[in-house]
């Protein structure tokens, strides 16, 4: 299956994964920056391991 748009895949703790568009990912990260407990927000950012995917050509 060919992907036609960019997307960001996050691989979180316990095998969780989520797929964002680049715009959604930026919004999600801004939300984490505004989170009251910055220690937990920083831990979550480190655990997400974002993988950026470009559209496939062909």
N, C-alpha and C positions, 0 to 999 in steps of 0.2 A: 504494500500500500504506500503510495507516494504522498508525502505531506506537501501542501501547496503554500503554507505560511510558516513564518518563524514561530517557534514556541520555546518555552523554558520549562524543563522538567526538573522538579525537585525530588530528591531522594532523601526522605527524612528518617527519623528513628523508627525502629520496629518494622522496617520494610514499607512504610507509607510512602506514597508518591502522589504528586499532584502536577497537572500540566496547566501552565499559564500562558497567555499571550504576553509579549514583552511589556505592553502597557499595564496589564493586570499585575505583573510581577513588580513593576516599579511602584504601583499603588500599594501593594501588599507590604513592600519594604518600607514605604513611608509610614504606613500604619504601625509597623514594628518600631520605627524610630520614635513614634509618639506614645508608645506603650509606657505606662507609669513605672513598671519594674524593669529598668534597663538591663539589669543583670540577666533576667530570664530572656529578654528580647535578644541579647547578645548570644546567649547559649543557643537559642533557636536558630539564629542566623548562621552560626557555625555548623549546626547539624543538618541544615537543608541541602547542602551540596548541589547548587544549581548547575544544570547542564543546558547550554544554549544550543539549539538546533536550527540550522538554516534550511530553507526550502530545498527539496530535491529537484534537480533539473533532469529533463529527459522526456 
